[in-house]
Structures are given as C-alpha cells and as structure tokens.
Amino acid sequence: MRLLRTGNRHRLSYRSPGLLFLLLTAIVPAAAAEIDAADRHAIQSVISRQIEAFRQDDGETAFSFASPTIRGMFGTAEVFMAMVRQSYRPVYRPREVRFGQLLTRRALPTQRVILVGPDQEVVIALYEMQRQPNGDWKINGCYLLAADEKAT
C-alpha cells in the first residue's frame, strides 16, 4: 500500500483489491475493557512526542518511539528519518494534529489521527501501537489514508 499524490489529492495504491477489503474489514472499534483511559493517554502521548521530535528534526528521539520491529526494519535513526521525510510529509511537518477514535487493527490498538499536512492536505494516519514487555507503548506502523476514505 502506498500513498500517491495526484494533483491536489492523495490516494492509496493497493497491490490487490483483496488487500483493500482486508484493510477495511480489519478495522473495528477497540473494546473499552481492552484499553483503559491511562493507556489511551499514553498512546496519544507517544504519538505526540514523536511528531514533536519530527518537528525538531530530532531523529534519535523520533526513532526511540518506534517498536523493535520498526527499529529492526530501518536500523538507524538516519534511515528512518529519510523515509519519513520522503514518504510521510503530513506526519513529518503537520500544521494540525487531532486525535480520533482508538481502533483495533490486526489485533493491535490503532490510533486514528487527523493531520493537516504542510500543503494543507488533510489525511488520516492510522498508528498501530504495540505494548512492550515493560508496559510502555511503541509505534508499530503508521498508515496514511486520504481524508475522504473510510477507516471504519
């Protein structure tokens, strides 16, 4: 899945129609009993702190909020930041950030975030979160959707 820019709009490119179906059917509201208010606050705090680190070009801090899986994929903060700068401009330099509903996607808590990018384009970011053995939350992936696409 990739976010493509066509004119003034973003759209996602899917490798197969089945992937789109799985994405849309795999997103359901999280059960309240699974994630309590403290966890919701912690999840939003991790995302906010990573976005602030992006705004400050602090790659080491931004990378520290990534899960071990994501850290293993990119290896270094420099490689991670280069990917974010190139492919995630609305996350890297948002003009506005608003938290939406907490969902469950692929059995992971997934925070919906509405972002206004540097070009004024509105996108939905789905942040997959992963609880670490010590109880901390880390970001295990971020998927961008055009604002007019349904995430639920």
N, C-alpha and C positions, 0 to 999 in steps of 0.2 A: 504494500500500500504506500502510495506517495502522494504528497500534496503538490498539485500542479497549479501554476498561475496562468490563467488565460484572460488576457485583458485586465480588467479590474476585479476579477473573480478568482477564487481559489476553488479547486475541485480535487477530489481524490481519484487516483487511478488505481484500479484493482486488477490483480492478475487474473481473477476469475469471478464470475457472478456469485459463485458459492461462497467466496470469502466475504462478500458484502452481506449476504444472508446470515452467515455465522456471526459477523460483527454486530449486526443489528439485533439478532435474537439472543446474543450472549450478554447483552447489557440489560440488567434489571435493577430496580432499586435495592439497596442494601437493607437487610433486616436490621431494625433498630437494636435488637439484642446483640447483634454481632459487633457493632461499632458503637461505643458509648461517646458521650459528649467530649470527654478528655481526649479520646483517640481522634475524633473529628477535628478538634482544635490542634492537636499535634500534627496531623496530616496537613492541614492548611498552613501551619507554621513552617513546616519543611518546604512546602512549595513556595511560599512567600520568601523564605530566606534564600532559596536557590535563585529565584527571579531577581532578588536584590543583588546577589553575587554576580549574576549576569550583567546587571546594570552597571556594576562597578568593575567589570572585566576581571573579576577575581575567580579565575578558573579553578584553582585548588579548592576554594570553598564551595563553588558550584558543584564540582565533581564529588565532593565529600557527601553530598546528599543523594548520590546515586547508589543503587543497590549493588551488592557484589557482582551480580550478573552483568549489569551495565558497565561497571568498572572493568570487568574482565573483557568485555567486548571492545572497549576503547583503549584500555591500557594506561593512558596518561591524560592528565587534565588538558594538555595542549590539543591532543587529537579530539577529545570530547568537545572542547570549546570551538574548534574549527568546524565540526559538524553542526553544532548549534547555530553558529553564525551563518552558515550557508543554508541550512535546511529549516531552521526554526526561528526566523526573524521575529514573528509575533511574540515568541517566548523570550527571545534574547533582548528585545527592546520594546516591550509593551508600553503603550500610552495609558492603558487602563486594564485593571485586573479585577474580575468579580468572580467569587466562588459560587458555584451552583450546587446541584444535588450530588450527594455521595452515592455512587452506584456500586454494583458488583459486576465485574467483567473478568471472565476466565478465572473465576474463584478468587479474585483479588479485589480489595476495595479500590474503587476508581473514582477520583475526584474530578468532577466536571468544572472547568474553569473557562469563563468567557473572557477573551482577550481582544483588545483593540490594538492592532499592530502599528508599527511606525508609519505605515501608508494609510492608516485609518480603516483598514480592512478588519472586519470582525470575524474571529474564528473561535471554535470550541476546542479546547485542549482537554483530552482525557488523560489524567495522570494515574497510571497504575501504581499502587503503593504496596510495599512488602514490609511486614513486621519482621524485625531482626530478632535473633535469639535473646538479645539483651532488652527487648521491648521497644527499641527505637523504630521509627518508621523511615523507610528509604524509598526513593522513586525508582520504580522498576520499568518505566517506559512512559512515553508521552506520545499521544496520537492526536494529530490535528484534523479537524473536520471543518468544512465550510459552515458558516453560521446557519445557513438555510437547510442543512442536513439534520435529520432526526438522529439523536443519540440514544433515545429511549424507546 
